[in-house]
Amino acid sequence: MPGSVYKIVEIIGTSTESWEDAAKVAVERAGQSLRDLRVAEVVANDIVIENGSITAFRTKLKLSFKYEGGE
């Protein structure tokens, strides 16, 4: 009985609204080029500050998807 293998990549999403929106943007964009997404783990959240104001929220994710290798 063969098992499954998953690959993990790190991605960063950005948003001017929130960390949650940044994560959503990252997963939606990754889904345009990666198939069979499984789990996204938030690794870090940070913000960009310019002239004393928050200009962007950034969320770093570890994203897993099923690995399709030759058999």
PDB file of N, CA, C and O in Angstrom, chain B, residues numbered from 101:
ATOM      1  N   MET B 101       0.851  -1.182   0.000  1.00  0.00           N
ATOM      2  CA  MET B 101       0.000   0.000   0.000  1.00  0.00           C
ATOM      3  C   MET B 101       0.891   1.238   0.000  1.00  0.00           C
ATOM      4  O   MET B 101       1.558   1.510   0.998  1.00  0.00           O
ATOM      5  N   PRO B 102       0.916   1.984  -1.087  1.00  0.00           N
ATOM      6  CA  PRO B 102       1.785   3.169  -1.147  1.00  0.00           C
ATOM      7  C   PRO B 102       1.247   4.310  -0.291  1.00  0.00           C
ATOM      8  O   PRO B 102       0.037   4.496  -0.153  1.00  0.00           O
ATOM      9  N   GLY B 103       2.175   5.063   0.276  1.00  0.00           N
ATOM     10  CA  GLY B 103       1.800   6.242   1.059  1.00  0.00           C
ATOM     11  C   GLY B 103       1.833   7.489   0.194  1.00  0.00           C
ATOM     12  O   GLY B 103       2.114   7.418  -1.003  1.00  0.00           O
ATOM     13  N   SER B 104       1.552   8.604   0.791  1.00  0.00           N
ATOM     14  CA  SER B 104       1.580   9.887   0.087  1.00  0.00           C
ATOM     15  C   SER B 104       2.789  10.693   0.528  1.00  0.00           C
ATOM     16  O   SER B 104       3.298  10.522   1.636  1.00  0.00           O
ATOM     17  N   VAL B 105       3.239  11.572  -0.356  1.00  0.00           N
ATOM     18  CA  VAL B 105       4.349  12.464  -0.060  1.00  0.00           C
ATOM     19  C   VAL B 105       3.881  13.888  -0.325  1.00  0.00           C
ATOM     20  O   VAL B 105       3.197  14.153  -1.313  1.00  0.00           O
ATOM     21  N   TYR B 106       4.256  14.804   0.565  1.00  0.00           N
ATOM     22  CA  TYR B 106       3.859  16.198   0.430  1.00  0.00           C
ATOM     23  C   TYR B 106       5.088  17.086   0.421  1.00  0.00           C
ATOM     24  O   TYR B 106       6.046  16.840   1.154  1.00  0.00           O
ATOM     25  N   LYS B 107       5.059  18.102  -0.394  1.00  0.00           N
ATOM     26  CA  LYS B 107       6.137  19.089  -0.461  1.00  0.00           C
ATOM     27  C   LYS B 107       5.686  20.321   0.305  1.00  0.00           C
ATOM     28  O   LYS B 107       4.504  20.665   0.303  1.00  0.00           O
ATOM     29  N   ILE B 108       6.628  20.980   0.957  1.00  0.00           N
ATOM     30  CA  ILE B 108       6.333  22.208   1.703  1.00  0.00           C
ATOM     31  C   ILE B 108       7.155  23.348   1.121  1.00  0.00           C
ATOM     32  O   ILE B 108       8.365  23.225   0.929  1.00  0.00           O
ATOM     33  N   VAL B 109       6.482  24.457   0.842  1.00  0.00           N
ATOM     34  CA  VAL B 109       7.159  25.666   0.371  1.00  0.00           C
ATOM     35  C   VAL B 109       6.793  26.813   1.309  1.00  0.00           C
ATOM     36  O   VAL B 109       5.743  26.788   1.952  1.00  0.00           O
ATOM     37  N   GLU B 110       7.656  27.805   1.382  1.00  0.00           N
ATOM     38  CA  GLU B 110       7.343  29.012   2.157  1.00  0.00           C
ATOM     39  C   GLU B 110       6.945  30.116   1.196  1.00  0.00           C
ATOM     40  O   GLU B 110       7.602  30.352   0.182  1.00  0.00           O
ATOM     41  N   ILE B 111       5.863  30.782   1.534  1.00  0.00           N
ATOM     42  CA  ILE B 111       5.382  31.901   0.729  1.00  0.00           C
ATOM     43  C   ILE B 111       5.039  33.051   1.664  1.00  0.00           C
ATOM     44  O   ILE B 111       4.808  32.847   2.856  1.00  0.00           O
ATOM     45  N   ILE B 112       5.008  34.261   1.115  1.00  0.00           N
ATOM     46  CA  ILE B 112       4.642  35.452   1.878  1.00  0.00           C
ATOM     47  C   ILE B 112       3.560  36.195   1.120  1.00  0.00           C
ATOM     48  O   ILE B 112       3.721  36.518  -0.057  1.00  0.00           O
ATOM     49  N   GLY B 113       2.456  36.466   1.804  1.00  0.00           N
ATOM     50  CA  GLY B 113       1.381  37.266   1.232  1.00  0.00           C
ATOM     51  C   GLY B 113       1.374  38.640   1.872  1.00  0.00           C
ATOM     52  O   GLY B 113       1.757  38.787   3.033  1.00  0.00           O
ATOM     53  N   THR B 114       0.942  39.647   1.128  1.00  0.00           N
ATOM     54  CA  THR B 114       0.859  41.003   1.670  1.00  0.00           C
ATOM     55  C   THR B 114      -0.534  41.568   1.457  1.00  0.00           C
ATOM     56  O   THR B 114      -1.246  41.193   0.526  1.00  0.00           O
ATOM     57  N   SER B 115      -0.901  42.477   2.344  1.00  0.00           N
ATOM     58  CA  SER B 115      -2.201  43.135   2.260  1.00  0.00           C
ATOM     59  C   SER B 115      -2.108  44.485   2.949  1.00  0.00           C
ATOM     60  O   SER B 115      -1.304  44.667   3.864  1.00  0.00           O
ATOM     61  N   THR B 116      -2.917  45.419   2.520  1.00  0.00           N
ATOM     62  CA  THR B 116      -2.998  46.698   3.223  1.00  0.00           C
ATOM     63  C   THR B 116      -4.073  46.651   4.305  1.00  0.00           C
ATOM     64  O   THR B 116      -4.238  47.615   5.052  1.00  0.00           O
ATOM     65  N   GLU B 117      -4.809  45.535   4.400  1.00  0.00           N
ATOM     66  CA  GLU B 117      -5.938  45.428   5.327  1.00  0.00           C
ATOM     67  C   GLU B 117      -5.630  44.675   6.618  1.00  0.00           C
ATOM     68  O   GLU B 117      -5.886  45.191   7.706  1.00  0.00           O
ATOM     69  N   SER B 118      -5.072  43.436   6.512  1.00  0.00           N
ATOM     70  CA  SER B 118      -4.878  42.608   7.709  1.00  0.00           C
ATOM     71  C   SER B 118      -3.953  41.432   7.409  1.00  0.00           C
ATOM     72  O   SER B 118      -3.663  41.125   6.252  1.00  0.00           O
ATOM     73  N   TRP B 119      -3.490  40.767   8.502  1.00  0.00           N
ATOM     74  CA  TRP B 119      -2.690  39.556   8.338  1.00  0.00           C
ATOM     75  C   TRP B 119      -3.539  38.432   7.747  1.00  0.00           C
ATOM     76  O   TRP B 119      -3.052  37.646   6.935  1.00  0.00           O
ATOM     77  N   GLU B 120      -4.793  38.356   8.149  1.00  0.00           N
ATOM     78  CA  GLU B 120      -5.681  37.323   7.615  1.00  0.00           C
ATOM     79  C   GLU B 120      -5.852  37.486   6.105  1.00  0.00           C
ATOM     80  O   GLU B 120      -5.828  36.506   5.360  1.00  0.00           O
ATOM     81  N   ASP B 121      -6.023  38.716   5.666  1.00  0.00           N
ATOM     82  CA  ASP B 121      -6.156  38.978   4.235  1.00  0.00           C
ATOM     83  C   ASP B 121      -4.855  38.644   3.507  1.00  0.00           C
ATOM     84  O   ASP B 121      -4.884  38.132   2.388  1.00  0.00           O
ATOM     85  N   ALA B 122      -3.729  38.929   4.127  1.00  0.00           N
ATOM     86  CA  ALA B 122      -2.434  38.600   3.522  1.00  0.00           C
ATOM     87  C   ALA B 122      -2.298  37.093   3.341  1.00  0.00           C
ATOM     88  O   ALA B 122      -1.805  36.639   2.308  1.00  0.00           O
ATOM     89  N   ALA B 123      -2.729  36.310   4.330  1.00  0.00           N
ATOM     90  CA  ALA B 123      -2.681  34.849   4.223  1.00  0.00           C
ATOM     91  C   ALA B 123      -3.607  34.366   3.111  1.00  0.00           C
ATOM     92  O   ALA B 123      -3.241  33.486   2.332  1.00  0.00           O
ATOM     93  N   LYS B 124      -4.802  34.941   3.039  1.00  0.00           N
ATOM     94  CA  LYS B 124      -5.769  34.558   2.006  1.00  0.00           C
ATOM     95  C   LYS B 124      -5.219  34.852   0.615  1.00  0.00           C
ATOM     96  O   LYS B 124      -5.338  34.027  -0.292  1.00  0.00           O
ATOM     97  N   VAL B 125      -4.623  36.016   0.449  1.00  0.00           N
ATOM     98  CA  VAL B 125      -4.023  36.393  -0.839  1.00  0.00           C
ATOM     99  C   VAL B 125      -2.932  35.392  -1.226  1.00  0.00           C
ATOM    100  O   VAL B 125      -2.860  34.964  -2.378  1.00  0.00           O
ATOM    101  N   ALA B 126      -2.090  35.021  -0.269  1.00  0.00           N
ATOM    102  CA  ALA B 126      -0.988  34.096  -0.546  1.00  0.00           C
ATOM    103  C   ALA B 126      -1.507  32.729  -0.987  1.00  0.00           C
ATOM    104  O   ALA B 126      -1.021  32.170  -1.970  1.00  0.00           O
ATOM    105  N   VAL B 127      -2.484  32.192  -0.271  1.00  0.00           N
ATOM    106  CA  VAL B 127      -3.014  30.868  -0.605  1.00  0.00           C
ATOM    107  C   VAL B 127      -3.744  30.894  -1.946  1.00  0.00           C
ATOM    108  O   VAL B 127      -3.587  29.978  -2.753  1.00  0.00           O
ATOM    109  N   GLU B 128      -4.529  31.922  -2.186  1.00  0.00           N
ATOM    110  CA  GLU B 128      -5.252  32.015  -3.458  1.00  0.00           C
ATOM    111  C   GLU B 128      -4.289  32.118  -4.638  1.00  0.00           C
ATOM    112  O   GLU B 128      -4.500  31.490  -5.675  1.00  0.00           O
ATOM    113  N   ARG B 129      -3.242  32.902  -4.476  1.00  0.00           N
ATOM    114  CA  ARG B 129      -2.258  33.053  -5.563  1.00  0.00           C
ATOM    115  C   ARG B 129      -1.491  31.754  -5.782  1.00  0.00           C
ATOM    116  O   ARG B 129      -1.279  31.347  -6.924  1.00  0.00           O
ATOM    117  N   ALA B 130      -1.076  31.101  -4.704  1.00  0.00           N
ATOM    118  CA  ALA B 130      -0.355  29.830  -4.828  1.00  0.00           C
ATOM    119  C   ALA B 130      -1.235  28.778  -5.505  1.00  0.00           C
ATOM    120  O   ALA B 130      -0.741  27.950  -6.269  1.00  0.00           O
ATOM    121  N   GLY B 131      -2.524  28.814  -5.225  1.00  0.00           N
ATOM    122  CA  GLY B 131      -3.454  27.872  -5.815  1.00  0.00           C
ATOM    123  C   GLY B 131      -3.601  28.013  -7.319  1.00  0.00           C
ATOM    124  O   GLY B 131      -4.121  27.113  -7.979  1.00  0.00           O
ATOM    125  N   GLN B 132      -3.151  29.124  -7.866  1.00  0.00           N
ATOM    126  CA  GLN B 132      -3.200  29.313  -9.314  1.00  0.00           C
ATOM    127  C   GLN B 132      -2.124  28.502 -10.033  1.00  0.00           C
ATOM    128  O   GLN B 132      -2.256  28.211 -11.221  1.00  0.00           O
ATOM    129  N   SER B 133      -1.057  28.137  -9.316  1.00  0.00           N
ATOM    130  CA  SER B 133       0.017  27.385  -9.970  1.00  0.00           C
ATOM    131  C   SER B 133       0.352  26.062  -9.283  1.00  0.00           C
ATOM    132  O   SER B 133       1.081  25.249  -9.852  1.00  0.00           O
ATOM    133  N   LEU B 134      -0.156  25.827  -8.084  1.00  0.00           N
ATOM    134  CA  LEU B 134       0.081  24.563  -7.381  1.00  0.00           C
ATOM    135  C   LEU B 134      -1.243  23.823  -7.230  1.00  0.00           C
ATOM    136  O   LEU B 134      -2.270  24.420  -6.909  1.00  0.00           O
ATOM    137  N   ARG B 135      -1.201  22.506  -7.466  1.00  0.00           N
ATOM    138  CA  ARG B 135      -2.410  21.699  -7.322  1.00  0.00           C
ATOM    139  C   ARG B 135      -2.420  20.982  -5.989  1.00  0.00           C
ATOM    140  O   ARG B 135      -1.377  20.745  -5.379  1.00  0.00           O
ATOM    141  N   ASP B 136      -3.606  20.645  -5.556  1.00  0.00           N
ATOM    142  CA  ASP B 136      -3.813  19.784  -4.394  1.00  0.00           C
ATOM    143  C   ASP B 136      -3.194  20.364  -3.116  1.00  0.00           C
ATOM    144  O   ASP B 136      -2.505  19.660  -2.378  1.00  0.00           O
ATOM    145  N   LEU B 137      -3.447  21.661  -2.864  1.00  0.00           N
ATOM    146  CA  LEU B 137      -2.976  22.289  -1.628  1.00  0.00           C
ATOM    147  C   LEU B 137      -3.621  21.593  -0.441  1.00  0.00           C
ATOM    148  O   LEU B 137      -4.787  21.205  -0.507  1.00  0.00           O
ATOM    149  N   ARG B 138      -2.866  21.430   0.651  1.00  0.00           N
ATOM    150  CA  ARG B 138      -3.365  20.688   1.799  1.00  0.00           C
ATOM    151  C   ARG B 138      -3.470  21.521   3.066  1.00  0.00           C
ATOM    152  O   ARG B 138      -4.558  21.681   3.619  1.00  0.00           O
ATOM    153  N   VAL B 139      -2.348  22.050   3.527  1.00  0.00           N
ATOM    154  CA  VAL B 139      -2.308  22.745   4.814  1.00  0.00           C
ATOM    155  C   VAL B 139      -1.423  23.977   4.689  1.00  0.00           C
ATOM    156  O   VAL B 139      -0.383  23.942   4.030  1.00  0.00           O
ATOM    157  N   ALA B 140      -1.841  25.061   5.322  1.00  0.00           N
ATOM    158  CA  ALA B 140      -1.004  26.259   5.407  1.00  0.00           C
ATOM    159  C   ALA B 140      -0.782  26.562   6.877  1.00  0.00           C
ATOM    160  O   ALA B 140      -1.736  26.687   7.644  1.00  0.00           O
ATOM    161  N   GLU B 141       0.474  26.679   7.266  1.00  0.00           N
ATOM    162  CA  GLU B 141       0.838  26.984   8.648  1.00  0.00           C
ATOM    163  C   GLU B 141       1.420  28.396   8.694  1.00  0.00           C
ATOM    164  O   GLU B 141       2.361  28.703   7.961  1.00  0.00           O
ATOM    165  N   VAL B 142       0.870  29.248   9.543  1.00  0.00           N
ATOM    166  CA  VAL B 142       1.406  30.601   9.693  1.00  0.00           C
ATOM    167  C   VAL B 142       2.719  30.510  10.465  1.00  0.00           C
ATOM    168  O   VAL B 142       2.761  30.013  11.591  1.00  0.00           O
ATOM    169  N   VAL B 143       3.786  30.996   9.842  1.00  0.00           N
ATOM    170  CA  VAL B 143       5.119  30.973  10.441  1.00  0.00           C
ATOM    171  C   VAL B 143       5.404  32.292  11.150  1.00  0.00           C
ATOM    172  O   VAL B 143       5.965  32.305  12.245  1.00  0.00           O
ATOM    173  N   ALA B 144       5.012  33.408  10.518  1.00  0.00           N
ATOM    174  CA  ALA B 144       5.292  34.723  11.094  1.00  0.00           C
ATOM    175  C   ALA B 144       4.352  35.761  10.499  1.00  0.00           C
ATOM    176  O   ALA B 144       3.901  35.639   9.360  1.00  0.00           O
ATOM    177  N   ASN B 145       4.072  36.770  11.288  1.00  0.00           N
ATOM    178  CA  ASN B 145       3.348  37.957  10.834  1.00  0.00           C
ATOM    179  C   ASN B 145       4.235  39.160  11.097  1.00  0.00           C
ATOM    180  O   ASN B 145       4.886  39.234  12.138  1.00  0.00           O
ATOM    181  N   ASP B 146       4.268  40.100  10.169  1.00  0.00           N
ATOM    182  CA  ASP B 146       4.966  41.352  10.427  1.00  0.00           C
ATOM    183  C   ASP B 146       4.250  42.471   9.677  1.00  0.00           C
ATOM    184  O   ASP B 146       3.330  42.232   8.895  1.00  0.00           O
ATOM    185  N   ILE B 147       4.686  43.671   9.930  1.00  0.00           N
ATOM    186  CA  ILE B 147       4.089  44.842   9.287  1.00  0.00           C
ATOM    187  C   ILE B 147       5.176  45.709   8.685  1.00  0.00           C
ATOM    188  O   ILE B 147       6.324  45.694   9.131  1.00  0.00           O
ATOM    189  N   VAL B 148       4.803  46.457   7.672  1.00  0.00           N
ATOM    190  CA  VAL B 148       5.706  47.440   7.065  1.00  0.00           C
ATOM    191  C   VAL B 148       5.265  48.806   7.578  1.00  0.00           C
ATOM    192  O   VAL B 148       4.085  49.152   7.527  1.00  0.00           O
ATOM    193  N   ILE B 149       6.228  49.573   8.071  1.00  0.00           N
ATOM    194  CA  ILE B 149       5.940  50.904   8.615  1.00  0.00           C
ATOM    195  C   ILE B 149       6.678  51.938   7.787  1.00  0.00           C
ATOM    196  O   ILE B 149       7.889  51.844   7.587  1.00  0.00           O
ATOM    197  N   GLU B 150       5.942  52.918   7.313  1.00  0.00           N
ATOM    198  CA  GLU B 150       6.542  54.021   6.563  1.00  0.00           C
ATOM    199  C   GLU B 150       6.040  55.333   7.150  1.00  0.00           C
ATOM    200  O   GLU B 150       4.835  55.546   7.279  1.00  0.00           O
ATOM    201  N   ASN B 151       6.969  56.206   7.503  1.00  0.00           N
ATOM    202  CA  ASN B 151       6.629  57.503   8.087  1.00  0.00           C
ATOM    203  C   ASN B 151       5.714  57.373   9.305  1.00  0.00           C
ATOM    204  O   ASN B 151       4.802  58.176   9.499  1.00  0.00           O
ATOM    205  N   GLY B 152       5.970  56.353  10.118  1.00  0.00           N
ATOM    206  CA  GLY B 152       5.217  56.162  11.351  1.00  0.00           C
ATOM    207  C   GLY B 152       3.852  55.522  11.191  1.00  0.00           C
ATOM    208  O   GLY B 152       3.121  55.388  12.173  1.00  0.00           O
ATOM    209  N   SER B 153       3.484  55.119   9.969  1.00  0.00           N
ATOM    210  CA  SER B 153       2.185  54.493   9.732  1.00  0.00           C
ATOM    211  C   SER B 153       2.350  53.097   9.137  1.00  0.00           C
ATOM    212  O   SER B 153       3.294  52.838   8.391  1.00  0.00           O
ATOM    213  N   ILE B 154       1.434  52.215   9.469  1.00  0.00           N
ATOM    214  CA  ILE B 154       1.433  50.873   8.899  1.00  0.00           C
ATOM    215  C   ILE B 154       0.963  50.966   7.448  1.00  0.00           C
ATOM    216  O   ILE B 154      -0.114  51.488   7.162  1.00  0.00           O
ATOM    217  N   THR B 155       1.790  50.453   6.542  1.00  0.00           N
ATOM    218  CA  THR B 155       1.424  50.488   5.126  1.00  0.00           C
ATOM    219  C   THR B 155       1.127  49.101   4.560  1.00  0.00           C
ATOM    220  O   THR B 155       0.520  48.989   3.495  1.00  0.00           O
ATOM    221  N   ALA B 156       1.549  48.041   5.259  1.00  0.00           N
ATOM    222  CA  ALA B 156       1.274  46.692   4.763  1.00  0.00           C
ATOM    223  C   ALA B 156       1.380  45.682   5.901  1.00  0.00           C
ATOM    224  O   ALA B 156       2.173  45.838   6.829  1.00  0.00           O
ATOM    225  N   PHE B 157       0.557  44.646   5.799  1.00  0.00           N
ATOM    226  CA  PHE B 157       0.615  43.485   6.680  1.00  0.00           C
ATOM    227  C   PHE B 157       1.188  42.345   5.859  1.00  0.00           C
ATOM    228  O   PHE B 157       0.802  42.150   4.706  1.00  0.00           O
ATOM    229  N   ARG B 158       2.119  41.579   6.455  1.00  0.00           N
ATOM    230  CA  ARG B 158       2.730  40.457   5.739  1.00  0.00           C
ATOM    231  C   ARG B 158       2.594  39.192   6.575  1.00  0.00           C
ATOM    232  O   ARG B 158       2.834  39.201   7.783  1.00  0.00           O
ATOM    233  N   THR B 159       2.206  38.111   5.920  1.00  0.00           N
ATOM    234  CA  THR B 159       2.086  36.817   6.580  1.00  0.00           C
ATOM    235  C   THR B 159       2.938  35.800   5.831  1.00  0.00           C
ATOM    236  O   THR B 159       2.772  35.598   4.628  1.00  0.00           O
ATOM    237  N   LYS B 160       3.859  35.157   6.566  1.00  0.00           N
ATOM    238  CA  LYS B 160       4.685  34.095   5.986  1.00  0.00           C
ATOM    239  C   LYS B 160       4.022  32.762   6.322  1.00  0.00           C
ATOM    240  O   LYS B 160       3.668  32.505   7.472  1.00  0.00           O
ATOM    241  N   LEU B 161       3.856  31.916   5.299  1.00  0.00           N
ATOM    242  CA  LEU B 161       3.196  30.627   5.458  1.00  0.00           C
ATOM    243  C   LEU B 161       4.091  29.491   4.988  1.00  0.00           C
ATOM    244  O   LEU B 161       4.872  29.653   4.050  1.00  0.00           O
ATOM    245  N   LYS B 162       3.975  28.337   5.647  1.00  0.00           N
ATOM    246  CA  LYS B 162       4.485  27.085   5.108  1.00  0.00           C
ATOM    247  C   LYS B 162       3.268  26.410   4.492  1.00  0.00           C
ATOM    248  O   LYS B 162       2.287  26.131   5.180  1.00  0.00           O
ATOM    249  N   LEU B 163       3.338  26.152   3.206  1.00  0.00           N
ATOM    250  CA  LEU B 163       2.210  25.627   2.455  1.00  0.00           C
ATOM    251  C   LEU B 163       2.561  24.241   1.923  1.00  0.00           C
ATOM    252  O   LEU B 163       3.595  24.061   1.280  1.00  0.00           O
ATOM    253  N   SER B 164       1.695  23.261   2.193  1.00  0.00           N
ATOM    254  CA  SER B 164       1.982  21.910   1.704  1.00  0.00           C
ATOM    255  C   SER B 164       1.024  21.537   0.589  1.00  0.00           C
ATOM    256  O   SER B 164      -0.136  21.948   0.561  1.00  0.00           O
ATOM    257  N   PHE B 165       1.559  20.738  -0.336  1.00  0.00           N
ATOM    258  CA  PHE B 165       0.749  20.214  -1.429  1.00  0.00           C
ATOM    259  C   PHE B 165       1.265  18.811  -1.764  1.00  0.00           C
ATOM    260  O   PHE B 165       2.422  18.481  -1.500  1.00  0.00           O
ATOM    261  N   LYS B 166       0.398  18.008  -2.339  1.00  0.00           N
ATOM    262  CA  LYS B 166       0.745  16.625  -2.634  1.00  0.00           C
ATOM    263  C   LYS B 166       1.794  16.582  -3.734  1.00  0.00           C
ATOM    264  O   LYS B 166       1.646  17.219  -4.777  1.00  0.00           O
ATOM    265  N   TYR B 167       2.850  15.824  -3.488  1.00  0.00           N
ATOM    266  CA  TYR B 167       3.946  15.691  -4.443  1.00  0.00           C
ATOM    267  C   TYR B 167       3.580  14.664  -5.489  1.00  0.00           C
ATOM    268  O   TYR B 167       3.174  13.549  -5.161  1.00  0.00           O
ATOM    269  N   GLU B 168       3.723  15.035  -6.749  1.00  0.00           N
ATOM    270  CA  GLU B 168       3.433  14.137  -7.862  1.00  0.00           C
ATOM    271  C   GLU B 168       4.743  13.751  -8.520  1.00  0.00           C
ATOM    272  O   GLU B 168       5.240  14.475  -9.382  1.00  0.00           O
ATOM    273  N   GLY B 169       5.297  12.643  -8.134  1.00  0.00           N
ATOM    274  CA  GLY B 169       6.554  12.171  -8.716  1.00  0.00           C
ATOM    275  C   GLY B 169       6.322  11.024  -9.670  1.00  0.00           C
ATOM    276  O   GLY B 169       5.258  10.405  -9.663  1.00  0.00           O
ATOM    277  N   GLY B 170       7.317  10.742 -10.491  1.00  0.00           N
ATOM    278  CA  GLY B 170       7.227   9.615 -11.410  1.00  0.00           C
ATOM    279  C   GLY B 170       7.281   8.296 -10.664  1.00  0.00           C
ATOM    280  O   GLY B 170       7.967   8.176  -9.648  1.00  0.00           O
ATOM    281  N   GLU B 171       6.560   7.311 -11.165  1.00  0.00           N
ATOM    282  CA  GLU B 171       6.570   6.004 -10.505  1.00  0.00           C
ATOM    283  C   GLU B 171       7.166   4.963 -11.402  1.00  0.00           C
ATOM    284  O   GLU B 171       7.260   3.797 -11.018  1.00  0.00           O
TER     285      GLU B 171
END
